Amino acid sequence: MTSGSPSRQINDEVLERPKPKATTPKLYGVALINDDYTTMEFVVTVIEKIFQKSPAEAFQLMMQVHTAGRAICGIYTYEIAETKVHSVTELAEAEGFPLQATIEDDPHVPE
């Protein structure tokens, strides 16, 4: 028997190696938070650039941020969500806007 074999034989019994179970990583929502200073045009730009949304989707999400106070712009693993929040903050600061993004533990998008 080769050493790379998935099973081995002991006393005429074949023992199978347990297959590792694949687990689905937990997902988190990244939300943009409304403020009184960031322009709607800049929010649309952020959503298009950072969350790779189409202009129509970006406009719809911007309107949700504006009217509801927040909107989930994407759902990601924790590490990617952290990167998205950091990218939003960096871009907003570079342009002089106070736009904030948060990581939501429950990524449910309100209807």
N, C-alpha and C positions, 0 to 999 in steps of 0.2 A: 504494500500500500504506500502511496506517496505521502510525503509530509504535508502537502497542501490540501489533503483530502478533508471534506467537511465532516467525516465521521471516523471512528476508530473502533477496533474490535478488541474486546477483552473477554476471555473465557467463552468464546463462541457467541457472544452477544455484541450486537452493533449498537454503539452509543452515538446518538445524534447530538451535534453541538446545537445548543439553543440559538435560534436566529434572533438577532437583536430586533426589538420592536421599534418601528419608525414612529416617532411622535410628531404630531403637528405642532409647530411652535405657536405660542400664544400671540395674538395679534392686538395691536393698539391703534387707535385712531389719532390722527394729527389734526387738531382744530386750530383755525385762525380765530382770533378774538377781535371784536369790533372796538374801535377807539374813535375819538372825535377829530383826529388829526391826519391819519393816513388817507390818502386819496383813493377813490374807487379805482382809478386807472392803475395805480401802483399795486393794489390788491389783485387785480386781474392779471397783471404782469407776473406777480409772485406765483400765483396759482398755475399759470401757463408754464413758467420756467422751472419751478421747483417740483410741482406735482404732475407735470406733463399732461395737463388737461387742454382740450381744444378751446378755442376762444368762446364758443357758446357755453361749454361746461364751466369755464372760468367765470364768465359773466354771471351765470346762475348761482354759482357758489359765492361769488362776491355779494350778490344781492341777499343771499341767506345770511352772510356775515353781517351785512348792513341792517337787515330787518329783524333778525332773530338774536343778534348779538354774538353769534359764533356759528361755525360750520365745520364739519369734518371734511377735510380735503383729500384724505387718503388713509388707507388702512395698511399697516406694515408690521413687520417684526419689530421688537423693541429697539434694536440697534439702528435699523433704517429710520424708524420714527425719530430717534434722537438726532440723527444726521439731518433729517428734514427740518426739525425745529431749529437746529443750529444754523442751517442755511437761510431760513426765513429771517432769523434774528440778525445774522451778518448782513444780508442784503438790505434789510430795513434800516439798520444803523448806518450803513454806507450811504443811504439816500436821505438820512435825517428823519426817518419816520419811527414812531414808537410801536409799530405792529408787533403783536405777540402771537406766538404759536404754543400750544400745549399738547402734551401726550395724554390721551384719554384712555383709561383702563378698559372701559366698555365702549368699543367702537360702533355701537348701534347708531345709525343715522336716523334722526327723528323724521317722521313722515310729515 
